[in-house]
């Protein structure tokens, strides 16, 4: 899964609630993981976001369930992220298209 990086789509919720820089960052993490080839990517990629106001950063937890992997990343809070409230994001590859969506949109 996630062998190509064309036919990528966003849901309305992602477009409205997730800053573009975080959208791009998540796609980049998927592409990087695919190139590393340590783990075969599953159809579902999961991102969780935890704000740390003290460090002025967002902790990005990137994982999949089968086969399991988890990685931790940090993204500095910029002006465009000042109102960022999304806690979880899914990216699904159905074999033809890759769609970034909020879990409540599934």
C-alpha positions in Angstrom: 0.0 0.0 0.0 1.0 3.7 -0.5 3.3 2.7 -3.4 2.4 5.8 -5.4 2.0 9.3 -4.3 -0.6 10.4 -6.9 -4.4 10.3 -6.5 -4.2 11.8 -3.0 -7.3 13.4 -1.6 -8.5 15.2 1.5 -12.0 15.2 3.0 -13.8 18.4 3.7 -13.1 18.1 7.5 -9.3 17.8 6.9 -9.3 20.7 4.5 -11.2 22.9 7.0 -9.6 21.8 10.3 -6.0 20.7 9.5 -3.5 23.3 8.5 -1.9 22.7 5.1 1.6 22.5 6.6 0.5 19.5 8.8 -1.2 17.9 5.8 2.0 18.1 3.8 4.1 16.9 6.8 1.9 13.8 7.2 2.2 12.9 3.5 6.0 13.4 3.8 6.2 11.0 6.8 4.2 8.4 4.8 6.5 8.8 1.8 9.6 8.6 4.0 8.4 5.5 5.8 7.6 3.8 2.4 11.1 4.5 1.2 12.7 3.1 4.3 11.1 -0.2 3.5 11.6 -1.5 7.1 7.9 -2.2 7.4 5.3 -2.8 4.8 2.7 -0.1 5.0 -0.8 -1.1 5.8 -3.9 0.4 4.2 -4.5 2.6 7.3 -1.9 5.1 8.6 -2.7 6.8 11.9 -1.5 10.2 13.2 -2.1 11.5 16.6 -1.4 15.1 17.7 -0.6 16.3 21.2 0.1 20.0 21.8 2.8 20.9 24.3 2.4 24.6 25.0 5.4 24.7 27.2 7.7 23.5 24.4 5.7 25.4 21.8 5.4 22.1 19.8 3.0 19.5 18.6 4.0 15.9 19.2 3.1 13.8 16.2 2.7 10.1 16.8 2.7 8.2 13.5 1.7 4.5 13.6 0.0 1.6 12.0 -1.5 -1.5 13.5 -0.5 -4.3 11.1 2.4 -4.9 11.0 2.8 -2.6 14.0 5.1 0.3 14.1 5.1 3.7 15.9 7.3 6.7 15.5 7.4 10.0 17.4 8.0 13.4 15.8 7.9 17.0 16.9 6.6 19.9 14.9 7.1 23.5 16.1 4.0 25.5 16.6 3.8 28.4 14.1 1.2 31.1 13.7 -0.9 28.9 11.4 -1.0 26.2 14.1 -2.1 28.5 16.9 -5.7 27.2 16.7 -4.9 23.7 15.7 -7.2 21.3 17.6 -7.2 18.0 15.7 -6.3 15.1 17.9 -6.3 12.2 15.3 -6.0 11.8 11.6 -6.3 8.7 9.4 -4.9 8.2 5.9 -6.4 5.3 4.0 -5.1 3.7 0.8 -7.8 1.7 -1.0 -5.5 0.5 -3.8 -6.5 3.3 -6.2 -6.7 6.4 -4.0 -5.2 7.7 -0.8 -7.5 9.7 1.4 -6.7 11.8 4.4 -9.7 12.0 6.8 -10.7 12.7 10.3 -11.9 9.5 12.1 -15.4 11.0 12.6 -15.7 11.3 8.8 -15.3 7.5 8.3 
